[in-house]
Structure formats: C-alpha cells, structure tokens
Amino acid sequence: MHPRARAQRLEMVIGILGFFAVVAFIITVVAELRGQPALRPALVLAGFVVALAAVVYVRRKN
Amino acid sequence: MASTTAVGGRGGVASAAERPAIRRRRRFTFGSVRSYIGIAVIVIFCLAPFYWMVVTAFRQVGYTFDTTPWPTHVTLDNFRTAFSTSLGNHFGRALVNSAIIGVSTTILAVAVGCFAAYAIARLDFRGKYLVLGVVLGASMFPGVALLTPLFQLFTSIHWIGGYQALIIPDISFALPLTVYTLTAFFAEMPWELEEAAVVDGCTPGQAFRKVILPLAAPGLFTTAILAFISSWNEFLLASELSSDKTQPVTVAIAQFTGSQPHQEPYTAVMAAGTIVTVPLVAMVLLLQRRIVAGLTAGGVKG
C-alpha cells in the first residue's frame, strides 16, 4: 500500500477511535460525578485510549 | 459447405440460421445455470415479503390468513380502511408528516454535507481524514443509545412532539452518509475544471457554485435519495419523540387499531405498507441509473 494511502487510512481509524474514546470519557465522568459505578466505562475508556495510542504511534512511525 | 464444417470451431463462420444454436449452447453452461439459480434465490428472498404484503393488502379481511400464493378474494376495502379516520387512525396525515420530515432532512443534510464533503475532498488541511473518521465513528453510534438522552433533552426544551425533534436527529443520521458519499464523489472530480474557472475570473465560491456543483449533480441526487429513504424508514426515534399530530407513517402503521379491541387489522396494515413502499420503489426504479452511477462514481480513481 502507498504510504500516503496508509497514513490516510490510519488517520481515519484515529478519528473513529477518538470519537468513541471521547464518548467513553463523557460517560465515565458523568458516572463518577453522579456517584454511580464507573469501573466498566473506565475500563472501556482505557481500552479505547490504549488502542488510540497504538494507532497514533503507528501513524507517527510511518 | 465451408461454413457448415466450421461451426463451433474457433474462427469459424456460422450462417445466420446456425447462430442461435451456438448462442443456445453458450447460454446453458453449468456456470450460467448456477448464476441464474443464485439470482433467482436472491430475488425471491428479497421480494417474497413484499409480494406477500401486496397480496394480503388486496385480500378481504375474512381471508387474511389464506395461504393461496396468488391474489384471491380481491378487494380495495383495505386501502379505504387504511385512510379512514373513523377508528382513530390518521394515515393520510402521517404520510404528509413523513414527507415533511423526509424532504426537510434531505435538503438540510445534502446542503450541509455538500460543503463538508467539498472541504474534506478538495481543501488541503491537516487531519482531514481524522475528521472523516470522526464522521464515520458518529454514524456507527447505535440509535437506541441516543433515545433516552434525546428524549430527556427534548422534554426539557419542550421540543417533544414537534417536527424539529424528528428532523434534527434524522439529519444527524443522514449527514455521515451524505458526507462520506459526496467526499468520494468530489475527490474524483478533476482539479483542472476548478482551476480553469478561477483562471476565467471566478472566485472560489463561484467556481464551486457554477462548475463543481452542476457536475456533481448525479452524486448529489444519489445522496439525496439515500438520505430521503433513511429518513422515510426511520421508526425508533420517531416512535418516542413524535406526538399524534407529527407522527410519521412508520409509527402510524405500528399503531393501527382494528374495529374491535385487541384485533390487529393485518390487511389494512399491509395496504398501508404497500402505499408507503410504492413511492420509494417507483422512485428507485425510475432513477436506478443515476443511483448506480452516483454510487460507483467514487469507487475508482483514474
């Protein structure tokens, strides 16, 4: 695959993961502020952040 | 004689009378038969429910569950019942509501999506594919997860039961589709056209309006049709956010009541379903070429 096309694809993946990471972040913050159990949203958020960091790392490496 | 002996051979010249025989032989190869069977299975699978809906729509109420596969005891009463308001059903008004919601959603989604897609496809800025990714991510978000927050939000700002409570969420569902389809379409268009327009004295805005937009008409048209269909078929949010006065056809049909309590008016529901489906089917059949051309336009970059 052409490096530019690969970079574009990775950017798109970062966008998708970023969107869901932001949503998970909002859900976690709301759960924390309301005193509701926030472990599961926090774990989901952590998963998204790790995946996002991995993709950003790969994007920078290219 | 030479032509007779050469029939079937490579480079042989077949007479006019023999050509159909050759065609017939080619037509019934194992591969082509398999293809036809596959096509027939898919067509039957897709059209059987629609066919059964139409057949039941034309049946008398007493024969609702008749399993005869073709129309029997044909009547138009079901269509009259569907439009009748005596049982508290307002199908006609729901059709108008659906048209208002669908047309508004389509116009706004295409207008906004057109500019967004143009910016993503033609302007060079950092992270534009990231924006496209966010748009795609937003379209993957499940609608059912939005239902409760939207209900609470619209209740607090007194929007529940208004057209805006149905149109704005519909736009948010139609926009990602619009942006993504039009981005592929704009990206395929040659830069030279726009440059030529600017050289001829157009401002960038005029070049977009007078050169790019007319050329993008098939793509805009396709996107508009897809946006309209998605809005026309929306049920989940409309079932919660609409009132009796603003409910679209999808909700109106689901709430159809019969002449007696606990009686489901199947034939009237089927008649209403047929009425709702026919305009969409007719529109897609009429504009099939444009839809396919618009959909495949961004597929290959040359």
Interface residues (C-beta under 8 A of the other chain):
Chain A: Q8 R9 E11 M12 V13 I14 G15 I16 L17 G18 F19 F20 V23
Chain B: G127 K128 Y129 L130 V131 L132 G133 V134 V135 L136 G137 A138 M140 F141
